[in-house]
Amino acid sequence: MHSSATGAAHRAPSGIGPLFNLFVIGLTAFLTVVDLFATQAILPALAAHYQVSPAQMGVAANASTLGMAIAGVLAALFSSRINRRYGVMLSLVLLAIPTALLAHAPDLGTFSALRVVQGLLMSTAFTLTLAYLGERCTAAASASAFAAYVTGNVASNLFGRIISATSVGQFGLEGNFYLFAGLNVLGGVLVFATLSNSKPLPGHESFSESAFATLRAHLSNARLRLGFGIGFCILFAFIGVFTYVNFVLVAPPLSLGMASIAFVYFIFAPSIITTPLAGSIVAQVGAKNGLWLGLAVAIAGLPLLAFGHLVAVLAGMVLVASGTFFAQAVATGFVSRSAEADRGAASGLYLACYFTGGLVGGAVLGFAFDRVGWHATLWGVGASLGLAMILAARIPREATRNIPKQNPDDANN
């Protein structure tokens, strides 16, 4: 992310600038959203603590997506006025407050409200970081930068869940939330130490007289609308699988304990390898084909999840995770490249749609899980992924052929 042309950079040690920048991008993403899905790993314990149904606990835990959707819209309106470095840093430091308060939430309503606040702060940091990447990276480097950021998101899903499931067993629910509050503060420190102090570049300022006019301009962009819809479908499906599969894992015939569930989430490890490939693959085949590839892999995993055998379920989880994360990396970069101006606003709208999909998916598929069962949930997930493929098919061919071939040195730009 360093560029002599812009004067904006992560502060990289001499000689390892490109790799260091990609590592910091991923680590920043990890610490930004580590709270988002870590709670899913302890849903059975939380449901027992609050004495509620799986769907009720799933909706409460995923209430963070409501906050993230709201913050995405707000960031879209005001991102051009926010200093990227201080905005991200302050969001992550403040995030520690609701995280710590979750340790003492007396009821499900309070728990849900705190999760919404968490979402507001996580999404603000997320959106401003995406805007920073879109503004500071060259066209050739942007695909790899966004892939690195989504890879950090993948790592947060893996290690966040493992940390959460393990710490609950060792320290209880209270100790778990205190630990994650500490990670929030660490994220703020990392951003202060590495992110350049920069406002949006003049060329990326809002191109209309009002923020609302900017949003209307983005919504009139057909390519952006496709990206927003695809993002909605991706998290709708992801939330449906990885929220309610936890209850499948602890129920007969699988009957796993919390310690075993912690190891189950190593299924995200392959995604840490495959997601960074999204940038180079998109450069070769285009966004449309890249999306089809990721979504097809995710769909292939759904039949395996329907079996009552642990090996099949784990294989299905690997495919769904790898496919959805890959598609998310492609979609994120596609939206940034498709924005004609004010990438911060475009990223904010994308995240608003993305996390709204998670919120709706958690509620709708939770209802299906409670009333009909796991197989009905999987049918809903399949429908969402199928719709995403239909939307991807509408991406104009010329929109997938304008990504320069990646030069490794460009990752430092």
FENBELUR-V247345 format. One record per residue. N is the residue number from 0. RES is the residue in one small letter. SS is DSSP state (@ for helix, = for strand, . for the rest). NEAR is the number of other C-alpha atoms within 12 Angstrom. Layout:
N/RES/SS/NEAR ; N/RES/SS/NEAR
This chain:
0/m/./45 ; 1/h/./38 ; 2/s/./26 ; 3/s/./15 ; 4/a/./15 ; 5/t/./24 ; 6/g/./21 ; 7/a/./29 ; 8/a/./36 ; 9/h/./40 ; 10/r/./28 ; 11/a/./26 ; 12/p/./16 ; 13/s/./13 ; 14/g/./12 ; 15/i/./18 ; 16/g/@/25 ; 17/p/@/31 ; 18/l/@/26 ; 19/f/@/26 ; 20/n/@/39 ; 21/l/@/41 ; 22/f/@/32 ; 23/v/@/37 ; 24/i/@/45 ; 25/g/@/38 ; 26/l/@/33 ; 27/t/@/48 ; 28/a/@/43 ; 29/f/@/42 ; 30/l/@/45 ; 31/t/@/56 ; 32/v/@/49 ; 33/v/@/46 ; 34/d/@/54 ; 35/l/@/49 ; 36/f/@/45 ; 37/a/@/41 ; 38/t/@/49 ; 39/q/@/46 ; 40/a/@/48 ; 41/i/@/46 ; 42/l/@/41 ; 43/p/@/37 ; 44/a/@/31 ; 45/l/@/38 ; 46/a/@/28 ; 47/a/@/17 ; 48/h/@/23 ; 49/y/@/24 ; 50/q/./16 ; 51/v/./21 ; 52/s/./25 ; 53/p/@/40 ; 54/a/@/37 ; 55/q/@/32 ; 56/m/@/39 ; 57/g/@/48 ; 58/v/@/39 ; 59/a/@/39 ; 60/a/@/46 ; 61/n/./50 ; 62/a/./41 ; 63/s/@/44 ; 64/t/@/47 ; 65/l/@/40 ; 66/g/@/37 ; 67/m/@/41 ; 68/a/@/42 ; 69/i/@/34 ; 70/a/@/40 ; 71/g/@/41 ; 72/v/@/34 ; 73/l/@/32 ; 74/a/@/45 ; 75/a/@/45 ; 76/l/@/36 ; 77/f/@/34 ; 78/s/@/43 ; 79/s/@/38 ; 80/r/@/26 ; 81/i/./32 ; 82/n/./28 ; 83/r/@/39 ; 84/r/@/39 ; 85/y/@/30 ; 86/g/@/37 ; 87/v/@/45 ; 88/m/@/38 ; 89/l/@/30 ; 90/s/@/41 ; 91/l/@/47 ; 92/v/@/33 ; 93/l/@/33 ; 94/l/@/44 ; 95/a/@/37 ; 96/i/@/27 ; 97/p/@/35 ; 98/t/@/44 ; 99/a/@/31 ; 100/l/@/29 ; 101/l/@/37 ; 102/a/@/29 ; 103/h/@/23 ; 104/a/./24 ; 105/p/./17 ; 106/d/./20 ; 107/l/@/27 ; 108/g/@/20 ; 109/t/@/21 ; 110/f/@/35 ; 111/s/@/32 ; 112/a/@/28 ; 113/l/@/36 ; 114/r/@/41 ; 115/v/@/35 ; 116/v/@/38 ; 117/q/@/47 ; 118/g/@/46 ; 119/l/@/39 ; 120/l/@/44 ; 121/m/@/52 ; 122/s/@/49 ; 123/t/@/49 ; 124/a/@/47 ; 125/f/@/52 ; 126/t/@/52 ; 127/l/@/51 ; 128/t/@/51 ; 129/l/@/51 ; 130/a/@/53 ; 131/y/@/47 ; 132/l/@/51 ; 133/g/@/43 ; 134/e/@/44 ; 135/r/@/42 ; 136/c/./41 ; 137/t/./33 ; 138/a/@/31 ; 139/a/@/30 ; 140/a/@/37 ; 141/s/@/46 ; 142/a/@/51 ; 143/s/@/48 ; 144/a/@/53 ; 145/f/@/54 ; 146/a/@/43 ; 147/a/@/48 ; 148/y/@/48 ; 149/v/@/47 ; 150/t/@/46 ; 151/g/@/38 ; 152/n/@/43 ; 153/v/@/47 ; 154/a/@/43 ; 155/s/@/38 ; 156/n/@/45 ; 157/l/@/40 ; 158/f/@/36 ; 159/g/@/38 ; 160/r/@/43 ; 161/i/@/35 ; 162/i/@/38 ; 163/s/@/43 ; 164/a/@/39 ; 165/t/@/30 ; 166/s/@/28 ; 167/v/@/32 ; 168/g/@/23 ; 169/q/@/16 ; 170/f/@/17 ; 171/g/@/22 ; 172/l/@/35 ; 173/e/@/25 ; 174/g/@/25 ; 175/n/@/36 ; 176/f/@/38 ; 177/y/@/28 ; 178/l/@/31 ; 179/f/@/44 ; 180/a/@/32 ; 181/g/@/26 ; 182/l/@/34 ; 183/n/@/40 ; 184/v/@/29 ; 185/l/@/28 ; 186/g/@/40 ; 187/g/@/35 ; 188/v/@/26 ; 189/l/@/32 ; 190/v/@/38 ; 191/f/@/27 ; 192/a/@/21 ; 193/t/@/32 ; 194/l/./36 ; 195/s/./32 ; 196/n/./25 ; 197/s/./30 ; 198/k/./29 ; 199/p/./35 ; 200/l/./30 ; 201/p/@/16 ; 202/g/@/17 ; 203/h/@/27 ; 204/e/./28 ; 205/s/./32 ; 206/f/./23 ; 207/s/./20 ; 208/e/./13 ; 209/s/./17 ; 210/a/@/26 ; 211/f/@/21 ; 212/a/@/18 ; 213/t/@/33 ; 214/l/@/37 ; 215/r/@/23 ; 216/a/@/28 ; 217/h/@/37 ; 218/l/@/28 ; 219/s/./18 ; 220/n/./21 ; 221/a/@/23 ; 222/r/@/35 ; 223/l/@/42 ; 224/r/@/32 ; 225/l/@/38 ; 226/g/@/48 ; 227/f/@/42 ; 228/g/@/38 ; 229/i/@/48 ; 230/g/@/48 ; 231/f/@/40 ; 232/c/@/42 ; 233/i/@/55 ; 234/l/@/46 ; 235/f/@/43 ; 236/a/@/52 ; 237/f/@/51 ; 238/i/@/46 ; 239/g/@/48 ; 240/v/@/49 ; 241/f/@/50 ; 242/t/@/47 ; 243/y/@/47 ; 244/v/@/45 ; 245/n/@/46 ; 246/f/@/38 ; 247/v/@/34 ; 248/l/@/40 ; 249/v/@/27 ; 250/a/./20 ; 251/p/./14 ; 252/p/./14 ; 253/l/./23 ; 254/s/./19 ; 255/l/./22 ; 256/g/./24 ; 257/m/@/33 ; 258/a/@/25 ; 259/s/@/23 ; 260/i/@/37 ; 261/a/@/33 ; 262/f/@/25 ; 263/v/@/35 ; 264/y/@/41 ; 265/f/@/28 ; 266/i/@/32 ; 267/f/@/39 ; 268/a/@/28 ; 269/p/@/27 ; 270/s/@/40 ; 271/i/@/34 ; 272/i/@/23 ; 273/t/@/34 ; 274/t/@/41 ; 275/p/@/37 ; 276/l/@/32 ; 277/a/@/45 ; 278/g/@/44 ; 279/s/@/34 ; 280/i/@/33 ; 281/v/@/41 ; 282/a/@/31 ; 283/q/@/21 ; 284/v/@/25 ; 285/g/./33 ; 286/a/@/47 ; 287/k/@/37 ; 288/n/@/32 ; 289/g/@/40 ; 290/l/@/46 ; 291/w/@/35 ; 292/l/@/35 ; 293/g/@/41 ; 294/l/@/47 ; 295/a/@/30 ; 296/v/@/32 ; 297/a/@/42 ; 298/i/@/39 ; 299/a/@/29 ; 300/g/@/33 ; 301/l/@/42 ; 302/p/@/27 ; 303/l/@/24 ; 304/l/@/37 ; 305/a/./28 ; 306/f/./24 ; 307/g/./23 ; 308/h/./20 ; 309/l/@/26 ; 310/v/@/18 ; 311/a/@/22 ; 312/v/@/30 ; 313/l/@/34 ; 314/a/@/29 ; 315/g/@/33 ; 316/m/@/45 ; 317/v/@/37 ; 318/l/@/35 ; 319/v/@/45 ; 320/a/@/48 ; 321/s/@/44 ; 322/g/@/42 ; 323/t/@/54 ; 324/f/@/50 ; 325/f/@/50 ; 326/a/@/53 ; 327/q/@/55 ; 328/a/@/48 ; 329/v/@/52 ; 330/a/@/53 ; 331/t/@/55 ; 332/g/@/50 ; 333/f/@/48 ; 334/v/@/48 ; 335/s/@/43 ; 336/r/@/39 ; 337/s/@/36 ; 338/a/./38 ; 339/e/./29 ; 340/a/./32 ; 341/d/./42 ; 342/r/@/47 ; 343/g/@/51 ; 344/a/@/52 ; 345/a/@/52 ; 346/s/@/54 ; 347/g/@/47 ; 348/l/@/50 ; 349/y/@/52 ; 350/l/@/52 ; 351/a/@/40 ; 352/c/@/42 ; 353/y/@/45 ; 354/f/@/46 ; 355/t/@/40 ; 356/g/@/38 ; 357/g/@/44 ; 358/l/@/39 ; 359/v/@/34 ; 360/g/@/44 ; 361/g/@/42 ; 362/a/@/34 ; 363/v/@/33 ; 364/l/@/43 ; 365/g/@/42 ; 366/f/@/26 ; 367/a/@/24 ; 368/f/@/33 ; 369/d/@/25 ; 370/r/@/16 ; 371/v/./17 ; 372/g/./22 ; 373/w/@/35 ; 374/h/@/28 ; 375/a/@/25 ; 376/t/@/39 ; 377/l/@/42 ; 378/w/@/26 ; 379/g/@/34 ; 380/v/@/47 ; 381/g/@/35 ; 382/a/@/25 ; 383/s/@/38 ; 384/l/@/45 ; 385/g/@/29 ; 386/l/@/28 ; 387/a/@/41 ; 388/m/@/36 ; 389/i/@/23 ; 390/l/@/32 ; 391/a/@/41 ; 392/a/@/26 ; 393/r/./26 ; 394/i/./33 ; 395/p/./21 ; 396/r/@/16 ; 397/e/@/15 ; 398/a/@/28 ; 399/t/@/31 ; 400/r/./22 ; 401/n/./22 ; 402/i/./30 ; 403/p/./24 ; 404/k/./24 ; 405/q/./27 ; 406/n/./21 ; 407/p/@/21 ; 408/d/@/23 ; 409/d/@/28 ; 410/a/@/37 ; 411/n/@/42 ; 412/n/./36
